Structures are given as C-alpha cells and as structure tokens.
Amino acid sequence: MDAQLVAFTGVAAGMVAVPGADFTVVVRNALVSRRAGVACAIGVAAGLLVHTALAVAGVAAVLAAVPALFRVLQVAGGAYVLYLAVRALRSAARAGTLPGSEPVARGGGLREGFLTNALNPKASITFLSVLPQFVPDGSPAMPRTLLLAAVVVALALLWFPVVALLVDHLGNWLRGPRTARVVEALTGGALGALGVVLVLEPLVA
C-alpha cells in the first residue's frame, strides 16, 4: 500500500471539504435547481484542475516569486466573490421574490463555480507547497504530481456534487420563504466576508 498516497488523500479530502467560497456558491446554486448546483460543483472541480495543473507545471512558483501579480489576482478573485455576495444579499432582500428561485442563465452555475475557485491564487500556492511533500525520494516528480493532482480533482468531483444533491434533497424545506431568505442572507454574508478578506489582505500587506 502506498502510505504517502493514502496520507495525501486524507489531507486533500480535508482541504476540499472545508467550507469556504466554493461550498457557499454550490449551496446557493443548488437552491436554484439541482442542475445549477451540480453544474456549479463541476465548475469548482474544473477550477481545482487549473490550480493543480499550475502547481504541477511550476507556474504557481511564478505567482509566489512575483508578489504584485499575486496581489492583482487575489484582488480580482475577491472582487468576484463580493459580486456574488451582493447578488445573494439582494436576492434575500427583494420583496416578493423567493430567494434561490431566480432563473440561472445557461452555464451560469458552471461559470460561477469555476471563477470562484480559479480566481483564488492561494489555491495554486497551497498545492505547490503540499504536492512535493508526497513525492517519494527518487521517484519521477511529474508522474507522481499528476497522480496527486488527479486525486484532488476526483475528490472535488465527489464532494461538491454530493453537497449539491443534498441541498436539492432538502430543497422543500430550504426553499421555504423564511428559511430561503435566511440561507441567502447567510450565504451573502459569508461570501462578503471572504471577499473583503481577499481584497484587503494584499492591500494592507
């Protein structure tokens, strides 16, 4: 048994499952419809594929070496998360509209999931620092890191669709007028807090 691969799988599962912006946008889209939630989940996994590919290629090292570029990408990601927060809060406050019931444009959930994840440059840096620790001494680095990257993406493809389907399963309760507004308000607040952190951190650093 490959003990290092097993250990990495556990670490990666924890990284994927920790609630954050990805989890929040998947929940919000799943409140709209099962299709939107699953599409958003796939978008998040696609964003992780970008980050793991960057780490494997070593491009993430460039982000770490050029702070200005890293800050620009971080502010852009924070701005997008803030945009999603404003949408959620407006939906919660809109009179006569059930939060989570607004239609999603074709590909909207997929796009939201992808951009929310892909615009977070910290993910690339995280994978760049974590992946090498699970490459055995003397083993070719490229095949091993590709395998580790595939594990991360596979875990995301398992976890986030499950979250979307669970939210959809509880949809009748979660989409009740009062509950849905609370969910939208909490979602908007969580995204807003994450967005503010992403935007302000590089500006005050």
Phi, psi and chi 1 to 4 in degrees:
 res  aa     phi    psi   chi1   chi2   chi3   chi4
   1 MET       -  137.1  179.0 -179.4  -67.1      -
   2 ASP   -82.4   96.1 -169.5  -29.8      -      -
   3 ALA   -62.6  -37.6      -      -      -      -
   4 GLN   -67.5  -37.0  -78.4 -167.2  -39.6      -
   5 LEU   -67.0  -40.6 -177.8   58.7      -      -
   6 VAL   -62.7  -43.8  171.9      -      -      -
   7 ALA   -63.7  -42.5      -      -      -      -
   8 PHE   -63.7  -38.9  174.6   77.7      -      -
   9 THR   -59.6  -40.6  -59.0      -      -      -
  10 GLY   -65.0  -43.6      -      -      -      -
  11 VAL   -63.6  -45.7  171.3      -      -      -
  12 ALA   -64.3  -38.1      -      -      -      -
  13 ALA   -61.4  -41.1      -      -      -      -
  14 GLY   -64.8  -41.5      -      -      -      -
  15 MET   -64.0  -40.2  -67.4  167.6   59.3      -
  16 VAL   -71.4  -39.3  168.5      -      -      -
  17 ALA   -82.5  -16.8      -      -      -      -
  18 VAL   -60.7  124.7  169.8      -      -      -
  19 PRO   -60.6  137.3  -24.5   35.4      -      -
  20 GLY  -164.4 -154.4      -      -      -      -
  21 ALA   -62.2  -39.4      -      -      -      -
  22 ASP   -60.1  -49.2  -63.7  -27.0      -      -
  23 PHE   -59.5  -42.5 -179.7   88.3      -      -
  24 THR   -65.4  -44.6  -55.0      -      -      -
  25 VAL   -70.7  -30.7  -65.3      -      -      -
  26 VAL   -65.4  -44.6  169.1      -      -      -
  27 VAL   -61.1  -45.1  168.9      -      -      -
  28 ARG   -63.3  -42.2 -175.1  171.9 -171.1  -83.6
  29 ASN   -69.4  -35.0  -84.0  -86.8      -      -
  30 ALA   -66.6  -26.3      -      -      -      -
  31 LEU   -68.6  -26.7  -77.9  173.7      -      -
  32 VAL   -74.5  -51.0  176.0      -      -      -
  33 SER  -167.9  160.9   71.0      -      -      -
  34 ARG   -61.1  -43.2  179.2 -173.2  -57.5  176.7
  35 ARG   -60.3  -45.5  173.8 -179.6  -69.5 -174.7
  36 ALA   -63.9  -39.4      -      -      -      -
  37 GLY   -65.3  -45.6      -      -      -      -
  38 VAL   -66.7  -39.7  172.8      -      -      -
  39 ALA   -61.6  -41.5      -      -      -      -
  40 CYS   -63.7  -40.3 -175.2      -      -      -
  41 ALA   -60.8  -42.9      -      -      -      -
  42 ILE   -65.6  -37.1  -66.3  172.7      -      -
  43 GLY   -62.3  -40.6      -      -      -      -
  44 VAL   -61.9  -44.5  168.9      -      -      -
  45 ALA   -62.1  -37.7      -      -      -      -
  46 ALA   -65.0  -38.0      -      -      -      -
  47 GLY   -63.8  -40.5      -      -      -      -
  48 LEU   -64.4  -34.2  -77.6  171.0      -      -
  49 LEU   -62.0  -38.9  178.9   60.4      -      -
  50 VAL   -62.4  -47.6  170.2      -      -      -
  51 HIS   -64.8  -43.3  -71.5  -58.5      -      -
  52 THR   -67.2  -35.9   52.4      -      -      -
  53 ALA   -65.1  -40.6      -      -      -      -
  54 LEU   -62.9  -41.1  -71.6  174.7      -      -
  55 ALA   -65.3  -43.3      -      -      -      -
  56 VAL   -62.1  -41.0  170.0      -      -      -
  57 ALA   -75.9  -13.1      -      -      -      -
  58 GLY    84.7    2.3      -      -      -      -
  59 VAL   -66.0  -30.0  176.3      -      -      -
  60 ALA   -59.9  -27.4      -      -      -      -
  61 ALA   -63.8  -31.6      -      -      -      -
  62 VAL   -65.9  -42.0  176.0      -      -      -
  63 LEU   -61.1  -38.9  -68.8  176.5      -      -
  64 ALA   -70.1  -31.0      -      -      -      -
  65 ALA   -85.1  -18.8      -      -      -      -
  66 VAL  -119.2   86.7 -174.9      -      -      -
  67 PRO   -55.8  -36.7  -25.7   36.0      -      -
  68 ALA   -62.2  -42.7      -      -      -      -
  69 LEU   -65.7  -41.5  176.9   58.6      -      -
  70 PHE   -60.5  -43.0 -179.6   85.5      -      -
  71 ARG   -65.6  -40.8  -67.5 -168.2 -168.0   99.9
  72 VAL   -60.4  -46.1  168.5      -      -      -
  73 LEU   -65.8  -36.0  -68.5  175.6      -      -
  74 GLN   -67.9  -41.9 -168.7  170.6   -2.8      -
  75 VAL   -64.2  -40.7  169.7      -      -      -
  76 ALA   -61.9  -43.3      -      -      -      -
  77 GLY   -64.1  -42.2      -      -      -      -
  78 GLY   -63.6  -39.1      -      -      -      -
  79 ALA   -63.6  -38.9      -      -      -      -
  80 TYR   -68.1  -40.3 -177.3   72.0      -      -
  81 VAL   -63.9  -38.1  171.5      -      -      -
  82 LEU   -64.3  -37.4  -76.1  174.7      -      -
  83 TYR   -60.3  -43.8  161.3   73.8      -      -
  84 LEU   -65.1  -36.2  -64.9  178.6      -      -
  85 ALA   -63.6  -44.4      -      -      -      -
  86 VAL   -61.7  -41.6  170.5      -      -      -
  87 ARG   -60.2  -43.7  -77.0 -174.8   55.1 -171.0
  88 ALA   -66.1  -43.3      -      -      -      -
  89 LEU   -67.3  -37.8  -67.2  172.8      -      -
  90 ARG   -65.2  -38.0  -73.8  179.6   60.6 -172.5
  91 SER   -65.3  -39.8  177.6      -      -      -
  92 ALA   -66.8  -31.9      -      -      -      -
  93 ALA   -91.4  -12.7      -      -      -      -
  94 ARG   -69.7  121.0 -167.5  175.0  -61.0  135.1
  95 ALA   -69.6  137.5      -      -      -      -
  96 GLY    79.1    2.4      -      -      -      -
  97 THR  -120.0  127.8  -59.5      -      -      -
  98 LEU   -76.2  118.6 -178.8   64.4      -      -
  99 PRO   -55.1  136.7  -25.4   34.9      -      -
 100 GLY    87.4   -3.2      -      -      -      -
 101 SER   -98.6   -6.7   64.7      -      -      -
 102 GLU   -67.9  144.9   68.3  -84.8   11.7      -
 103 PRO   -68.4  149.7   25.2  -34.5      -      -
 104 VAL  -108.1  130.0  174.3      -      -      -
 105 ALA   -61.0  152.2      -      -      -      -
 106 ARG   -54.7  125.5 -174.7 -179.5  -64.8  -85.5
 107 GLY    82.5   -0.3      -      -      -      -
 108 GLY   -64.4  -43.9      -      -      -      -
 109 GLY   -64.7  -42.5      -      -      -      -
 110 LEU   -60.6  -44.2 -178.2   68.5      -      -
 111 ARG   -64.9  -43.9 -178.0  174.4   60.6 -108.7
 112 GLU   -61.8  -45.1  -80.3 -168.1   13.6      -
 113 GLY   -62.4  -44.7      -      -      -      -
 114 PHE   -64.6  -49.2  176.3   76.8      -      -
 115 LEU   -67.3  -38.7  -69.9  177.0      -      -
 116 THR   -58.9  -40.9  -61.0      -      -      -
 117 ASN   -81.7  -47.8 -172.5  -81.8      -      -
 118 ALA   -66.1  -27.8      -      -      -      -
 119 LEU   -85.1    8.5  -72.4  176.1      -      -
 120 ASN  -102.6   96.6  178.5   12.5      -      -
 121 PRO   -67.4  -17.1   27.2  -35.5      -      -
 122 LYS   -61.7  -30.1  -78.3 -171.5  173.1 -178.9
 123 ALA   -62.3  -43.2      -      -      -      -
 124 SER   -61.5  -43.4  -67.6      -      -      -
 125 ILE   -64.5  -40.0  -56.0  -59.4      -      -
 126 THR   -60.5  -48.4  -61.1      -      -      -
 127 PHE   -66.6  -35.5  -73.5  120.2      -      -
 128 LEU   -61.9  -35.2 -178.9   66.1      -      -
 129 SER   -83.2  -27.5   61.8      -      -      -
 130 VAL   -88.4  -44.7  170.5      -      -      -
 131 LEU   -55.0  -46.5  -66.5 -177.7      -      -
 132 PRO   -60.7  -25.3  -24.4   35.7      -      -
 133 GLN   -67.9  -16.5  -61.0 -179.9   34.5      -
 134 PHE  -112.5   21.5  -65.4   90.2      -      -
 135 VAL  -101.5  111.9  176.9      -      -      -
 136 PRO   -58.8  146.4  -22.3   33.7      -      -
 137 ASP   -58.1  133.3  -67.3  -23.4      -      -
 138 GLY    85.9   -7.9      -      -      -      -
 139 SER   -86.2  146.5  -63.1      -      -      -
 140 PRO   -60.0  128.6  -21.2   32.7      -      -
 141 ALA   -68.9  -42.8      -      -      -      -
 142 MET   -62.8  -52.5 -177.1   61.8   72.6      -
 143 PRO   -59.3  -38.4  -21.9   33.6      -      -
 144 ARG   -67.5  -46.5 -178.9   66.8  171.4 -168.0
 145 THR   -67.1  -31.9   50.3      -      -      -
 146 LEU   -64.6  -40.0  -75.1  173.0      -      -
 147 LEU   -63.9  -43.9  173.5   60.8      -      -
 148 LEU   -64.0  -40.1  -62.2  178.3      -      -
 149 ALA   -62.8  -40.0      -      -      -      -
 150 ALA   -64.2  -35.1      -      -      -      -
 151 VAL   -63.4  -43.8  168.0      -      -      -
 152 VAL   -60.7  -48.7  173.0      -      -      -
 153 VAL   -64.3  -40.9  175.5      -      -      -
 154 ALA   -62.0  -41.1      -      -      -      -
 155 LEU   -63.5  -40.8  -71.4  170.3      -      -
 156 ALA   -64.7  -38.6      -      -      -      -
 157 LEU   -69.0  -20.0  -76.2  171.9      -      -
 158 LEU   -87.3  -48.6  -73.1  172.5      -      -
 159 TRP   -69.9  -53.4  169.9 -114.6      -      -
 160 PHE   -68.7  -38.8  -71.3  108.6      -      -
 161 PRO   -62.1  -34.9  -28.7   38.4      -      -
 162 VAL   -62.6  -42.8  165.8      -      -      -
 163 VAL   -59.7  -46.2  170.9      -      -      -
 164 ALA   -61.5  -43.7      -      -      -      -
 165 LEU   -68.5  -35.9  -67.6  174.0      -      -
 166 LEU   -66.0  -44.1  179.3   59.9      -      -
 167 VAL   -62.3  -42.0  170.8      -      -      -
 168 ASP   -64.1  -37.8  179.7   71.4      -      -
 169 HIS   -63.8  -35.4 -179.6   69.4      -      -
 170 LEU   -90.3   12.0  -61.7  174.1      -      -
 171 GLY   -57.0  -40.3      -      -      -      -
 172 ASN   -58.9  -37.0  -70.8  -24.2      -      -
 173 TRP   -79.5  -45.4  176.7   70.3      -      -
 174 LEU   -67.8  -26.3  -68.2  174.0      -      -
 175 ARG   -91.4    2.8  -66.1 -172.4 -173.8  100.2
 176 GLY   -58.9  144.2      -      -      -      -
 177 PRO   -48.5  -50.7  -27.6   35.5      -      -
 178 ARG   -71.2  -46.7  -69.4 -176.0  179.1  179.2
 179 THR   -62.0  -43.3  -56.5      -      -      -
 180 ALA   -63.6  -39.0      -      -      -      -
 181 ARG   -66.2  -38.3  -70.1 -174.8 -173.6  -78.8
 182 VAL   -64.2  -44.0  170.5      -      -      -
 183 VAL   -61.0  -45.1  170.8      -      -      -
 184 GLU   -62.7  -42.4  -76.3  -79.9   21.6      -
 185 ALA   -64.9  -42.8      -      -      -      -
 186 LEU   -65.5  -40.6  -68.9  175.2      -      -
 187 THR   -61.1  -48.1  -63.0      -      -      -
 188 GLY   -61.6  -40.9      -      -      -      -
 189 GLY   -64.4  -42.5      -      -      -      -
 190 ALA   -64.9  -45.4      -      -      -      -
 191 LEU   -64.8  -38.7  -72.7  172.7      -      -
 192 GLY   -62.3  -44.1      -      -      -      -
 193 ALA   -63.1  -43.8      -      -      -      -
 194 LEU   -63.7  -41.5  -70.8  168.2      -      -
 195 GLY   -63.8  -42.7      -      -      -      -
 196 VAL   -61.7  -43.8  167.9      -      -      -
 197 VAL   -60.4  -45.2  170.6      -      -      -
 198 LEU   -64.4  -37.8  -74.3  173.0      -      -
 199 VAL   -75.6  -43.6  170.0      -      -      -
 200 LEU   -78.5  -32.0  -68.2 -176.9      -      -
 201 GLU   -55.1  -50.0 -175.0  175.4   -6.4      -
 202 PRO   -71.2  -22.5   25.5  -35.0      -      -
 203 LEU   -78.9  -28.6  -62.7  179.3      -      -
 204 VAL  -100.0   -6.3  -60.0      -      -      -
 205 ALA   -68.7      -      -      -      -      -
